Amino acid sequence: MKSGIHIVVTVLIFFILIGLSFSAVAQRKTKIYVEKTDVQRYTKKIGKERLLGNVIIRQGNTRFYSDSAYLDDKKNSFEAFSNVHINVNDTIDVYGNRMYYDGNTRIAEIFGDVKLIDKKATLTTPHLVYNRNTKTAYYDQGGTIVSKDNTLTSKSGYYQTENKTFYFRKDVVLVNPRSETYSDTLIYNTVTETAFFIGPTVIRGKESTIYTEEGWYNTKTDFSKLTKRPVISSSQQTVTADSIHYNNLTSFGEAFGRVEIQDTLHSVIIRGKLGDMWDKTGVSYITDSAMAITYDDKDSMYIHSDTLWMFFDKKKQAKKMLAYYNVRFFREDLQGRCDSLAYSMNDSTIRLYHDPVIWSGENQLTSDSVHVVVSGNQLDSLVMFNTAFIVSLDSLDKYNQIRGKDMIGYFRNNELYKILVDGNAQTLYYIREDDGTLLGIDLAESSSMVIRLKKNEVNIIKYVSSIKEITYPEKKLPPDMKLLKGFNWKEELRPKNKMDIFRKPD
């Protein structure tokens, strides 16, 4: 189905081509008069009057100038040659080499080096049809329009001189000092200096390129409103949405509906329903179902929060991402939640703040804050500060626990394989046979320890120094020693898949 704008354009073209309008129908035919000429004589052979030298022909308040002309008094028409000039109400001037004018239809056809000039624009073309009834100029052999700082070219188009609006078709190019626009169909108003796009359009600026299929751009205020999934792209980033409003003077933009920012350099995609962009300061903001995706060849991490912020350097390269409030993330081999998160592209580190918790396989990791280091788009290591805690479920109501001041975890092929515990290290571990038979519960303390994991499960614990260790039979373990200080099992918060990050747990 055609849009409303397409229908309007089609109807306007129809009336222009047939030369009809309500004003034309109501227009009373007026006679063409010879106002001035140096020589005027009737040529019987062709049945027309020959006018030579300083010819001025008038119809109503419009005057036609030329060096010579043939006047057909019966048909109320004439053909003019050399230095052709039409002056309409002292507001529009049309120049050319040759012209045919029909006084009944009030349509002039001008040929050769045609130029139309009014107070707002200048149109040049090899061939022009000017309809005095509709006050419209039409060209079909290519034309160039200059209006202040804007230059427009197209293969065909027409100009409504009364409302100062151009309609361009085929290979349309709009050039001004700030950008170049290429379009299939474009409407331009010389009073408001606004261009309306209909169909595929590309706007190339100094630092970015815009693709849109519908919208408008005010060249005077440098403000644009783009619809139908426009795309703004630069060397490293691409921004798309259902619609985008952008002010080039302030470098501020707003994006609405299915917003997506993609940074190919750092393999990051940010999505949401609403977004703001401050290009001068290098800041972007996404909210409403906000999600960031960091991806590599093997897996992707999906991060959700109430709002996401992206910060760029002077080269338009992403340098930092901030996620605020109710952060949850999912990756096949790593999940987590926290109140806020910061991802620095410079050192490839993800920092989790305020009650962070991470799950890796069977293990739950918590501390005051957590730093996750990424190398080559793969997990490299993580650091847990202040009261670090690792818990894994042994059975329905029994938990293996590791506690310490700080911990450093190391990944291999995105799998956690080693953990160093530094400061006040404590463990509570259920020792079992290969068949699952419980041998005892081991409680140990040490200044530091090294934990080896296999397939994300604790395999070996090595105590480094100041070791204090006791193994209890299950029935002899004191009830108040089943849980180490600071124990907090948070499995209900764990995201189960990439869509579960949007869940709001109680």
Secondary structure, 3 states (H helix, E strand, C coil): CCCHHHHHHHHHHHHHHHCCCHHHHHCCCCCCEEEECCEEEEECCCCEEEEEEEEEEEECCEEEEEEEEEEECCCCEEEEEEEEEEEECCCEEEEEEEEEEECCCCEEEEEEEEEEECCCCEEEEEEEEEECCCCEEEECCCEEEEECCEEEEECEEEEECCCCEEEEEEEEEEEECCEEEEEEEEEEECCCCEEEEEEEEEEEECCCEEEEEEEEEECCCCEEEEECCCEEECCCEEEECCEEEEECCCCEEEEEEEEEEEECCCCEEEEEEEEEEECCCCEEEEECCCEEEEECCCCEEEEECCEEEEEECCCCCEEEEEEEEEEEEEECCEEEEEEEEEEECCCCEEEEECCCEEEECCEEEECCEEEEEEECCEEEEEEEECCEEEEEEEECCEEEEEEECEEEEEEECCEEEEEEEEEEEEEEEEEECCCCCEEEEEEEEEEEEEEEEECCEEEEEEEEECCEEEEECHHHCCHHHCCCCCCCCCHHHCCCCCCHHHCCCC
